[in-house]
C-alpha cells in the first residue's frame, strides 16, 4: 500500500526526521497489536525500537498501531488537547492517544 500525505506512518516518519519523537519503544510509546488465538498478539517484544517502516509493515500485515501521548508528539493534537482542557475547566488535564487499525 502506498502512503499518502494523511497516512499515520508518514506523520510518524516526519516527526522522527525532525527529531520530535526520540527513540520510540514498543510497549512504552507505541504498541503494534492484533487479536489472535488466545488473545492479543504483539508484533514486537516490549522495549524493541520502533520505526515508521516497522509501523508500515505491521499495518500492512493487519496489526493495529497505538501511539501513547500523541499530544506530546504533534502540535495539532496538542492544540486540540489544550482547547478541550480549557473548555473542561481549570482542574482538567487532557491527553490524547492515537489508534490506527487497518
C-alpha positions in Angstrom: 0.0 0.0 0.0 1.2 3.5 -0.8 1.4 6.2 1.8 -0.5 9.4 1.0 0.0 12.6 3.0 -2.6 11.6 5.6 -1.1 8.1 6.3 -0.2 7.9 10.1 3.1 6.3 9.4 4.1 9.3 7.2 3.3 11.6 10.2 5.5 9.4 12.5 8.3 9.4 9.9 8.1 13.2 9.6 8.2 13.7 13.4 11.1 11.3 13.8 13.1 13.0 11.0 12.5 16.4 12.8 13.8 14.9 16.0 10.5 15.3 17.8 10.0 11.7 18.8 13.3 10.5 20.1 13.6 6.7 20.1 10.2 5.0 20.1 9.9 1.8 22.2 7.3 -0.9 21.8 5.2 -1.2 24.9 6.2 2.3 26.2 5.5 4.7 23.3 3.9 2.5 20.6 2.1 -0.8 20.5 1.6 -2.9 17.4 -1.1 -5.5 18.2 -3.8 -7.6 16.7 -6.3 -10.2 18.0 -5.2 -13.8 17.8 -5.9 -17.2 19.2 -5.9 -16.9 22.9 -5.9 -13.1 23.0 -3.7 -10.2 21.9 -0.7 -10.7 19.7 2.2 -8.2 19.8 4.3 -7.6 16.7 7.5 -6.9 18.7 8.8 -7.7 22.2 8.4 -4.8 24.7 11.4 -2.4 24.6 12.1 -3.0 20.9 12.9 0.0 18.8 10.0 1.1 16.5 10.4 2.9 13.3 8.0 4.3 10.7 9.0 1.4 8.4 8.2 -1.1 11.1 4.8 0.5 11.6 4.0 0.4 7.9 4.9 -3.2 7.6 2.8 -4.1 10.7 -0.2 -2.2 9.4 0.2 -4.0 6.1 0.2 -7.3 8.0 -3.1 -6.5 9.8 -1.7 -5.1 13.1 -3.2 -2.0 14.8 -1.0 0.9 15.8 -1.5 2.6 19.2 0.7 5.6 20.0 0.7 6.9 23.6 1.0 10.6 24.3 0.1 11.8 20.7 -0.5 15.3 22.2 3.2 15.3 23.1 4.3 14.4 19.6 2.2 16.6 17.4 1.4 20.3 17.7 -2.1 19.9 16.1 -3.1 17.2 18.6 -1.5 19.3 21.4 -3.7 22.3 20.4 -6.8 20.1 20.4 -5.9 18.8 23.9 -5.4 22.3 25.2 -8.7 23.5 23.8 -10.6 20.6 25.4 -8.8 21.1 28.7 -9.7 24.8 28.7 -13.3 24.1 27.9 -13.5 21.4 30.7 -12.2 23.8 33.4 -9.1 24.7 35.2 -8.6 21.4 37.1 -8.7 19.3 33.9 -5.7 17.8 32.1 -6.4 16.3 28.7 -4.1 13.9 26.8 -4.5 12.0 23.6 -3.6 8.6 22.2 -3.7 7.7 18.6 -5.1 4.4 17.3 -4.9 3.2 13.7 -6.5 0.0 12.6 -6.1 -1.3 9.1 
